[in-house]
Amino acid sequence: MFSVPFPPSETDIGCSDGGVELNAPIASPAPDPPCIIRHSRALSGFFVALVTGVTWAGFTELVKTADQSHNTSIQSGDIASQSGDKFSQSECTLKGAAGLTYFFTAWMLLAFPPYFIVNVLIRNRPVKNVVGESLAIFAGQTEQEGRNWTHVWKAALLLVTWTLAIYAYIQALARLNPADVTSLYATNHSFVYMLSWIVLFEKFVAIRILAMIFSITGIVLFAYVDAAGELIWGVIIAVTSSSLTAIHKVLFSKFVGDANVGQATLFLTCLGLLSVLLLWPFFTALQLTGAEAIDWSQAPWSTLCAAAALLLVFHVLGVCAVRVTCKEAWGLGVALSIPLCAASDVVWGGKQYSGMKLAAFVLITLGLLLILLPENWTQVIVRPFKKRKKGRQRTPCTSNHTLRGRLTMTTNM
């Protein structure tokens, strides 16, 4: 009899749970993004974790190799001295954790130059913008803070904790196997959470308390197995290095905050510069007094330079991983370094580990992995098993109880 015009094609009359919708746009499913874009963050996190694990395990093994070469030289020197020969070249080829710490921290000067070169020469950014953006980390949150140079004592405090942590780590390597020291060092993540809970007022997560229990149990097992002579001192020094590392991380988060890659690498370079300028009197005093002696002419320079380069990459990834990918990637790399060092000790070092020490490895690694779980870890685990809901697509309702159905019946009359 008569017809009623329908709304334009780009809109439709649909029904929803809340009732009738007029002029509602037709929903179409959004196209899926490419796979490489969807998983780029996961791929970058996997790459960061892999490189972090390899660099930290490589640094540990190279320092231990240098120490073993020193011990071999000392033993050969003792034999030569007993036979009446002059004890010269073999004496104290590499004996001094302080000197090695000074050498390794000096390499941190190279943290910022690669970022500067990439931005200026490849990205063609103005030098003034790159330097000014990076120096903003030292400006202070307020004008008064920047004028009083409060960042100087903050950097000095970070330098002290950072240097002592490396020094203790090298001292522990002189007494324990690389896998033992790496595993004990990995407990610093549990200490970081405990300190962050107190100092930074982070959210309480029950699963991380269980992780702390696992880590502490692993430390106790190490102390029980290595309860004789220098070994127990090695465990104590390694745990001290882990604690100092945790203090350094918490202070870095409190003082530096959310710095970008340029600011973080510049801060590392400044730490290296402060190390070179301020720590040389201590190193010189130890050399002159004979407390620690290094014969630099006989030092294994290729091994030491390779170890310093790996430590540089490790620290750069530590401060930049959270800006590039997820913050858990660096911790996963530290967890990966434990089996890498253990495999290296077994294959090339001929080491054999007891059942209790293997249990300590497992407990500390498990504690580290639990610490790295996000706060919403239950949702993250369950999410892949849920069926992905496709975008809702509105379909026209042909029921006689809807407005479209009634209009259709009227048209056909």
C-alpha positions in Angstrom: 0.0 0.0 0.0 2.6 2.5 1.0 6.4 2.2 1.7 8.6 3.8 4.3 12.1 4.7 3.2 14.9 3.0 5.1 17.8 5.0 6.7 20.9 5.6 4.6 23.2 2.6 3.9 25.9 3.6 6.3 23.6 3.3 9.2 21.1 0.6 10.2 18.4 0.0 12.7 19.5 -2.7 15.0 18.5 -4.2 18.3 20.6 -4.5 21.4 20.3 -5.7 24.9 19.2 -2.3 26.0 16.5 -1.9 23.4 16.1 -0.4 19.9 19.0 1.7 18.4 18.3 4.2 15.6 21.0 5.2 13.2 23.5 2.9 14.7 26.6 2.4 12.5 27.2 -1.1 11.3 30.2 -2.5 13.1 32.9 -4.2 11.0 35.7 -6.3 12.4 39.0 -4.4 12.6 41.7 -5.9 10.5 44.3 -7.8 12.4 47.7 -6.1 12.6 50.6 -7.9 11.0 52.2 -10.7 13.1 55.6 -8.9 13.3 53.9 -5.8 14.8 51.8 -7.8 17.2 54.7 -9.8 18.6 57.5 -7.2 18.2 57.5 -6.5 21.9 57.8 -10.2 22.8 60.5 -10.7 20.2 62.5 -7.7 21.5 62.1 -9.1 25.0 63.3 -12.5 24.0 66.3 -10.9 22.3 67.2 -8.7 25.3 66.9 -11.7 27.6 69.1 -13.8 25.4 71.8 -11.1 25.1 71.7 -10.3 28.8 72.2 -14.0 29.7 75.0 -14.5 27.3 76.8 -11.3 28.3 76.6 -11.9 32.1 77.6 -15.5 31.8 80.4 -14.6 29.5 81.7 -11.8 31.8 81.6 -14.2 34.8 83.5 -17.0 32.9 86.1 -14.6 31.5 86.9 -13.1 34.9 87.2 -16.6 36.4 89.5 -17.6 33.5 91.7 -14.6 34.2 91.8 -15.5 37.9 92.7 -19.1 37.1 95.5 -17.9 34.8 96.8 -15.9 37.8 96.7 -18.9 40.0 98.6 -20.9 37.4 101.2 -18.2 37.2 101.6 -18.1 41.0 102.0 -21.9 41.2 104.7 -21.9 38.4 106.4 -19.1 40.2 106.5 -21.0 43.5 108.1 -24.0 41.7 110.6 -21.7 40.1 111.5 -20.0 43.4 111.9 -23.4 45.1 114.3 -24.5 42.4 116.4 -21.4 42.9 115.2 -19.4 39.9 114.2 -15.8 40.2 110.5 -15.2 41.0 109.7 -12.4 38.6 107.2 -12.5 35.7 104.9 -15.1 37.4 104.5 -13.1 40.5 101.1 -11.5 40.9 100.0 -11.4 37.3 96.4 -10.8 38.3 95.9 -10.2 42.0 93.6 -7.3 42.8 89.8 -7.1 42.6 90.1 -3.3 43.2 92.2 -2.8 40.1 89.9 -4.9 38.0 86.9 -3.0 39.3 88.6 0.3 38.4 89.3 -1.1 34.9 85.8 -2.4 34.3 84.0 0.7 35.6 86.2 2.9 33.4 84.6 1.2 30.4 81.3 2.7 31.3 82.5 5.9 29.6 81.5 4.2 26.3 77.9 3.8 27.2 76.6 7.1 25.8 78.8 7.6 22.6 76.9 4.9 20.6 73.6 6.5 21.3 75.0 9.9 20.4 76.5 8.7 17.1 73.3 6.8 16.1 71.1 9.9 16.7 73.4 12.4 15.1 74.8 10.5 12.1 72.1 8.1 11.3 68.9 9.8 12.4 70.3 13.3 11.5 69.1 14.8 14.8 70.7 18.1 15.8 73.6 17.8 18.3 72.0 20.4 20.5 68.8 18.5 20.8 70.4 15.2 21.5 72.7 16.6 24.2 70.1 18.8 25.7 67.5 16.0 26.0 70.1 13.7 27.6 71.3 16.4 30.1 67.8 17.0 31.3 68.2 14.2 33.7 70.6 16.4 35.7 68.3 19.5 35.7 66.4 18.5 38.8 62.7 18.3 39.3 62.7 22.0 40.5 64.9 25.0 39.8 66.2 25.0 43.4 67.2 21.3 43.1 69.0 21.9 39.9 70.8 25.0 41.4 72.0 23.1 44.5 73.4 20.2 42.5 71.7 17.6 44.5 72.2 15.1 41.7 76.0 15.1 42.4 75.7 13.4 45.8 73.1 11.1 44.3 75.4 10.0 41.6 78.2 9.6 44.2 76.0 7.4 46.3 75.1 5.3 43.2 78.8 5.1 42.3 79.7 3.7 45.8 77.0 1.0 45.7 77.7 0.1 42.1 81.5 -0.1 42.6 81.3 -2.1 45.8 78.9 -4.6 44.2 81.3 -5.3 41.3 84.3 -5.5 43.7 82.4 -8.0 45.9 81.4 -10.0 42.8 85.0 -10.3 41.6 86.1 -11.3 45.1 83.5 -14.0 45.2 84.6 -15.4 41.9 88.1 -15.9 43.3 86.6 -18.4 45.9 83.6 -20.0 44.1 82.6 -21.5 40.8 81.0 -19.1 38.2 77.6 -20.9 38.4 77.6 -20.5 42.2 78.3 -16.8 42.1 75.9 -16.1 39.3 73.1 -18.0 41.1 73.7 -16.1 44.4 73.9 -12.8 42.5 70.4 -13.6 41.0 68.9 -13.3 44.4 69.2 -9.5 44.1 65.8 -9.4 42.5 64.2 -10.6 45.7 66.1 -8.0 47.7 65.0 -5.4 45.2 61.3 -6.2 45.8 61.8 -6.2 49.6 63.5 -2.8 49.4 61.0 -1.4 46.9 58.2 -2.4 49.1 59.7 -0.4 51.9 61.3 2.5 50.1 59.3 2.9 46.9 56.0 1.7 48.5 55.3 -0.8 45.7 52.2 -2.9 45.8 52.3 -6.1 48.0 52.1 -9.3 45.9 51.8 -12.5 47.8 53.5 -14.7 45.2 56.7 -12.6 45.5 56.9 -13.4 49.2 57.0 -17.1 48.2 59.8 -16.1 45.7 61.8 -14.5 48.5 61.4 -17.7 50.6 62.8 -19.7 47.7 65.7 -17.4 47.2 66.6 -17.4 50.9 66.3 -21.2 51.0 68.7 -21.4 48.1 71.2 -19.2 49.9 71.0 -21.3 53.0 71.6 -24.5 50.9 74.7 -22.9 49.4 76.0 -21.9 52.8 75.4 -25.5 54.0 77.2 -27.1 51.1 80.1 -24.7 51.1 80.5 -24.5 54.9 84.2 -25.0 54.9 87.1 -22.5 54.8 87.1 -20.0 52.0 84.0 -21.3 50.4 81.7 -19.9 53.1 83.4 -16.6 52.8 82.7 -16.8 49.0 79.0 -17.3 49.7 78.9 -14.4 52.1 80.7 -12.0 49.7 78.4 -13.1 46.8 75.3 -12.4 48.9 76.9 -9.0 49.8 77.3 -8.2 46.1 73.7 -9.2 45.5 72.5 -6.9 48.4 74.6 -4.0 47.1 73.2 -4.5 43.6 69.7 -4.4 45.0 70.4 -1.1 46.9 71.9 0.4 43.7 68.8 -0.6 41.7 66.4 0.9 44.2 68.4 4.1 44.5 68.6 4.3 40.7 64.8 4.0 40.4 64.3 6.6 43.1 66.8 9.1 41.8 66.7 8.7 38.1 63.1 7.5 37.6 61.7 7.2 34.1 64.7 8.3 32.1 64.8 7.6 28.4 67.6 5.7 26.7 69.8 8.7 26.1 69.5 9.9 29.7 70.1 6.4 31.1 73.2 5.8 29.0 74.5 9.3 29.8 74.1 8.6 33.5 76.2 5.4 33.1 78.9 7.4 31.3 78.9 9.9 34.2 79.3 7.1 36.6 82.3 5.8 34.6 83.8 9.3 34.6 83.3 9.7 38.4 84.9 6.3 38.8 88.0 7.3 36.8 88.3 10.6 38.6 87.5 9.7 42.2 88.6 6.1 42.7 92.2 6.2 41.4 93.6 7.3 44.9 92.3 4.1 46.5 93.6 2.0 43.6 97.0 3.6 43.8 97.2 3.3 47.6 96.5 -0.5 47.3 99.1 -0.8 44.6 101.8 1.1 46.6 101.1 -0.7 49.9 101.2 -4.1 48.2 97.7 -5.0 49.5 96.7 -5.7 45.9 99.2 -6.0 43.1 98.6 -6.4 39.4 101.5 -6.8 36.9 99.8 -5.0 34.0 102.6 -6.0 31.6 101.7 -9.7 32.1 97.9 -9.3 32.5 95.7 -11.2 30.0 94.5 -8.0 28.2 92.4 -9.8 25.6 90.4 -11.6 28.3 90.0 -8.5 30.4 88.9 -6.3 27.5 86.4 -8.9 26.4 85.0 -9.1 30.0 84.8 -5.3 30.2 82.9 -5.1 26.9 80.4 -7.7 28.0 79.9 -5.9 31.4 79.3 -2.7 29.5 76.6 -4.3 27.3 75.1 -5.9 30.4 74.7 -2.7 32.2 73.4 -0.8 29.2 70.7 -3.4 28.7 69.9 -3.2 32.4 69.0 0.5 32.2 67.5 0.5 28.7 65.6 -2.8 28.7 62.6 -1.3 30.5 62.5 1.5 27.9 62.8 -0.8 24.9 60.7 -3.8 26.0 59.2 -5.3 29.1 61.1 -4.8 32.4 61.1 -8.5 33.1 63.3 -9.3 30.1 66.5 -8.3 31.8 65.7 -10.5 34.8 65.0 -13.4 32.5 68.4 -12.9 31.1 70.0 -13.1 34.6 68.0 -16.4 35.1 69.3 -17.7 31.8 72.9 -17.0 32.8 72.7 -19.6 35.7 72.3 -22.7 33.5 74.7 -21.2 31.0 77.4 -20.9 33.6 76.6 -24.3 35.1 76.8 -25.9 31.6 80.1 -24.2 31.0 81.5 -25.4 34.3 80.5 -29.0 33.6 81.6 -29.1 29.9 84.8 -27.1 30.0 85.6 -26.9 33.6 84.9 -30.6 34.5 82.9 -29.5 37.6 80.4 -31.8 39.3 77.5 -30.6 41.4 75.9 -32.3 44.3 72.2 -32.8 44.7 71.9 -30.1 47.3 73.7 -27.6 45.1 71.5 -28.5 42.2 68.5 -28.0 44.5 69.9 -24.5 45.4 70.1 -23.7 41.7 66.6 -24.7 41.1 65.2 -22.8 44.1 67.0 -19.6 43.3 66.0 -19.8 39.6 62.4 -20.5 40.6 62.4 -17.6 43.0 63.7 -15.3 40.4 61.0 -16.4 37.9 58.3 -15.9 40.5 59.6 -12.4 41.3 59.4 -11.5 37.6 55.7 -12.4 37.4 53.5 -9.3 36.8 50.9 -8.3 39.4 48.1 -9.6 37.1 49.9 -12.8 36.4 46.8 -14.9 36.7 45.1 -13.0 34.0 48.2 -13.2 31.8 48.4 -16.9 32.2 44.6 -17.5 31.6 44.3 -15.1 28.6 45.8 -17.3 25.9 43.4 -20.1 26.8 40.4 -17.9 26.4 38.7 -17.8 23.1 39.3 -14.6 21.3 36.2 -12.6 20.9 35.8 -11.2 17.4 34.6 -7.7 16.9 30.9 -7.4 17.3 29.1 -7.1 14.0 25.5 -5.8 14.2 23.1 -7.7 12.1 19.6 -6.5 11.1 16.8 -8.0 13.3 14.0 -9.5 11.4 11.8 -10.3 14.4 8.3 -9.0 14.3 8.9 -7.6 17.8 11.5 -5.0 16.5 11.0 -1.8 14.7 12.7 -3.1 11.5 10.4 -6.2 11.5 7.3 -4.0 11.8 8.4 -1.7 9.0 9.1 -4.7 6.8 5.6 -6.0 7.4 4.1 -2.6 6.6 6.0 -2.3 3.4 4.8 -5.7 2.1 1.1 -4.9 2.8 
